Amino acid sequence: MTLEEAKSYLHIDYPDEDTFIQTLLITSENYIDSMVGEGYKLEDKALNLAKLLQYKLIADMYENRSTNIEDKSKQDRIVTSILDKLSLYIGVI
C-alpha cells in the first residue's frame, strides 16, 4: 500500500501527518506478517484481503493515535477472520 492510498482512505489531503501515516503503514504490514507469515504475498486474492485488513488497522491506529491495544478490548471479528484466511497461505517467499 502506498502513502497516497492510505491518505485517500483516511480522507487526508494535507502533508502534515505523512510521517505518522507512513509509520502506520509499516506497523500494519509488520503486524500482518508477524501474525500469518508472508506466504499470502504470492496470491493476488490474499493480497487484496491483506490490503483490506491494512486499511482497517491503519484507520484504527490513526483514529486512536496509538498502536497499543487495551487488554480489555474485544476481538474484532473482521480482523480475526482475515488473519485466519491469510494464515492458510503458506507459500515461501
Backbone bond lengths (Angstrom), bond angles and torsions (degrees), N, CA, C in turn:
res aa  C-N    CA-C-N  psi(-1)  N-CA   C-N-CA  omega(-1)  CA-C   N-CA-C  phi
1 M - - - 1.438 - - 1.523 108.64 -
2 T 1.307 114.90 142.96 1.458 119.30 179.41 1.527 110.71 -96.12
3 L 1.312 114.27 163.43 1.463 120.36 175.46 1.524 110.21 -59.16
4 E 1.318 116.36 -40.91 1.468 120.79 -179.01 1.526 111.56 -63.93
5 E 1.326 117.05 -39.77 1.471 120.23 177.69 1.527 110.76 -63.88
6 A 1.311 116.76 -44.09 1.474 120.37 179.59 1.518 110.67 -63.62
7 K 1.319 116.73 -44.30 1.469 119.97 -179.94 1.520 111.37 -64.31
8 S 1.316 117.29 -38.77 1.457 120.85 177.42 1.526 110.32 -63.25
9 Y 1.332 116.67 -43.96 1.464 121.18 178.72 1.531 111.15 -61.62
10 L 1.321 116.27 -38.87 1.460 121.30 -179.53 1.531 112.85 -83.50
11 H 1.330 117.02 -2.60 1.469 123.18 -177.77 1.525 111.53 59.98
12 I 1.321 115.45 47.69 1.463 121.80 179.24 1.521 107.59 -116.31
13 D 1.330 116.09 125.13 1.464 119.06 -178.71 1.532 112.77 -122.56
14 Y 1.311 116.43 22.88 1.466 120.96 178.16 1.532 108.25 -126.46
15 P 1.331 117.01 155.34 1.466 120.34 -173.70 1.530 115.66 -87.18
16 D 1.318 117.57 -1.97 1.464 121.07 -173.12 1.526 114.09 -55.96
17 E 1.314 117.95 -32.26 1.466 120.96 -174.38 1.526 113.14 -110.68
18 D 1.306 116.81 16.75 1.468 120.59 -177.82 1.524 112.72 -56.65
19 T 1.312 117.23 -42.66 1.465 120.69 -178.94 1.526 110.62 -63.70
20 F 1.318 116.98 -44.02 1.463 121.42 179.25 1.528 110.63 -64.00
21 I 1.324 116.65 -44.88 1.465 120.38 -179.05 1.527 110.42 -66.07
22 Q 1.327 117.30 -38.16 1.461 120.30 176.89 1.529 110.31 -62.18
23 T 1.318 117.37 -38.63 1.463 121.38 176.16 1.529 110.37 -63.11
24 L 1.327 116.82 -40.37 1.465 120.57 178.07 1.525 111.15 -65.10
25 L 1.322 117.08 -37.08 1.465 120.72 176.29 1.523 111.03 -59.64
26 I 1.304 115.49 -48.93 1.465 120.69 -179.34 1.528 110.58 -64.60
27 T 1.320 116.37 -46.05 1.459 121.50 -178.69 1.524 111.54 -61.54
28 S 1.330 117.06 -43.97 1.465 120.01 -178.35 1.525 111.34 -66.99
29 E 1.320 117.85 -39.73 1.472 119.44 177.54 1.522 110.71 -67.26
30 N 1.325 117.13 -41.44 1.467 120.28 177.49 1.527 110.97 -61.93
31 Y 1.321 116.40 -39.22 1.466 120.76 178.72 1.526 110.34 -61.69
32 I 1.324 116.58 -49.84 1.464 120.50 -179.34 1.525 110.31 -59.83
33 D 1.328 116.28 -47.64 1.468 120.41 -179.33 1.522 111.70 -61.30
34 S 1.326 116.86 -39.88 1.471 119.31 -178.46 1.524 111.77 -71.64
35 M 1.318 117.01 -25.62 1.468 120.44 -179.58 1.529 112.62 -82.93
36 V 1.340 117.22 -33.99 1.466 119.15 -172.21 1.522 114.50 -128.64
37 G 1.306 118.46 -1.22 1.456 120.58 -174.70 1.527 110.06 84.66
38 E 1.316 116.29 -167.86 1.456 119.97 -177.08 1.521 113.62 -117.30
39 G 1.324 116.91 7.89 1.456 120.92 179.98 1.515 113.50 -59.58
40 Y 1.312 117.46 -30.66 1.462 121.76 -179.13 1.527 112.28 -62.13
41 K 1.321 117.50 -21.64 1.467 121.53 -175.28 1.528 112.50 -70.41
42 L 1.322 117.38 -5.96 1.460 121.63 179.42 1.524 112.79 -92.60
43 E 1.314 117.86 -8.63 1.467 122.18 -175.55 1.529 110.86 -121.29
44 D 1.326 116.61 126.93 1.467 120.82 -179.62 1.525 112.35 -58.76
45 K 1.320 116.03 -42.15 1.468 120.27 -179.06 1.532 110.30 -61.26
46 A 1.313 116.32 -42.97 1.462 120.84 179.01 1.526 111.02 -68.62
47 L 1.314 116.84 -37.53 1.469 120.08 177.59 1.522 111.07 -61.82
48 N 1.333 116.55 -37.44 1.467 120.04 177.03 1.524 111.33 -64.77
49 L 1.327 116.47 -41.84 1.464 120.11 176.39 1.527 111.01 -63.14
50 A 1.321 115.77 -42.79 1.466 120.34 179.75 1.523 110.65 -63.26
51 K 1.322 116.82 -37.90 1.463 120.17 179.42 1.528 110.54 -65.78
52 L 1.328 116.14 -42.13 1.464 120.26 176.45 1.525 110.42 -59.44
53 L 1.324 116.10 -45.22 1.459 120.66 178.05 1.519 110.84 -63.28
54 Q 1.308 116.67 -41.20 1.458 120.12 -179.81 1.531 110.55 -63.22
55 Y 1.328 118.09 -41.16 1.464 120.85 175.35 1.526 110.35 -56.67
56 K 1.322 115.98 -46.45 1.471 120.07 -178.57 1.519 111.39 -63.50
57 L 1.321 116.54 -45.47 1.465 119.90 -179.66 1.525 111.51 -63.22
58 I 1.319 116.24 -43.11 1.463 120.21 -179.91 1.524 110.37 -63.67
59 A 1.315 117.26 -44.19 1.463 120.27 179.26 1.527 111.00 -61.82
60 D 1.333 116.85 -44.22 1.469 120.26 179.03 1.530 111.35 -61.68
61 M 1.334 115.89 -46.40 1.462 119.23 -178.79 1.525 111.66 -69.26
62 Y 1.318 117.46 -34.40 1.459 120.73 178.65 1.531 110.50 -66.66
63 E 1.324 115.70 -47.28 1.469 120.09 -178.27 1.521 112.07 -66.51
64 N 1.326 117.79 -35.89 1.467 121.59 -178.92 1.517 113.05 -89.50
65 R 1.334 116.70 -9.43 1.469 122.79 -179.21 1.512 111.98 54.89
66 S 1.329 114.25 38.82 1.456 118.76 -178.85 1.513 109.95 -158.89
67 T 1.308 115.75 154.35 1.460 120.36 171.03 1.523 110.32 -104.27
68 N 1.326 116.64 5.42 1.467 121.46 179.43 1.519 110.71 -88.16
69 I 1.323 115.46 148.74 1.455 121.91 176.29 1.514 107.65 -119.87
70 E 1.319 115.69 129.00 1.464 119.69 -179.95 1.524 110.29 -63.92
71 D 1.319 115.76 145.99 1.467 120.85 179.50 1.517 112.62 -61.17
72 K 1.314 117.67 -31.12 1.453 121.13 -175.55 1.526 113.01 -90.97
73 S 1.319 117.71 5.39 1.457 119.64 -177.82 1.529 110.26 -71.61
74 K 1.327 115.27 149.81 1.462 121.13 178.67 1.521 109.13 -81.02
75 Q 1.314 115.85 154.31 1.454 120.27 174.75 1.519 109.17 -69.36
76 D 1.294 116.24 138.49 1.450 122.27 176.97 1.524 107.56 -88.40
77 R 1.329 117.07 118.72 1.468 121.10 -175.10 1.524 111.71 -64.87
78 I 1.319 117.76 -34.51 1.457 120.32 179.21 1.520 109.85 -65.87
79 V 1.321 116.18 -49.02 1.466 120.62 179.94 1.522 110.10 -59.96
80 T 1.314 116.54 -48.10 1.463 121.14 -178.20 1.526 111.64 -60.93
81 S 1.323 117.15 -44.60 1.465 119.20 -177.55 1.528 111.64 -68.21
82 I 1.325 118.27 -37.95 1.466 120.06 177.95 1.522 110.25 -68.31
83 L 1.318 117.47 -42.61 1.466 119.84 177.11 1.523 110.83 -60.43
84 D 1.318 116.88 -39.98 1.468 120.37 177.65 1.526 110.88 -60.80
85 K 1.319 117.36 -45.76 1.467 120.97 179.63 1.522 111.02 -64.18
86 L 1.324 117.49 -45.13 1.463 120.60 -178.35 1.524 111.96 -64.30
87 S 1.310 116.39 -30.71 1.465 119.68 -178.67 1.529 111.89 -68.87
88 L 1.321 117.35 -14.82 1.459 120.92 179.27 1.522 112.70 -76.92
89 Y 1.330 116.28 -16.55 1.466 120.96 178.66 1.514 108.56 -86.91
90 I 1.323 115.78 109.53 1.471 119.22 -173.71 1.514 112.53 -112.54
91 G 1.320 117.46 17.38 1.467 120.53 178.25 1.525 110.61 -56.21
92 V 1.296 116.01 156.06 1.458 121.19 -178.96 1.516 109.50 -100.51
93 I 1.321 115.03 133.41 1.469 120.41 177.35 1.508 108.66 -110.54
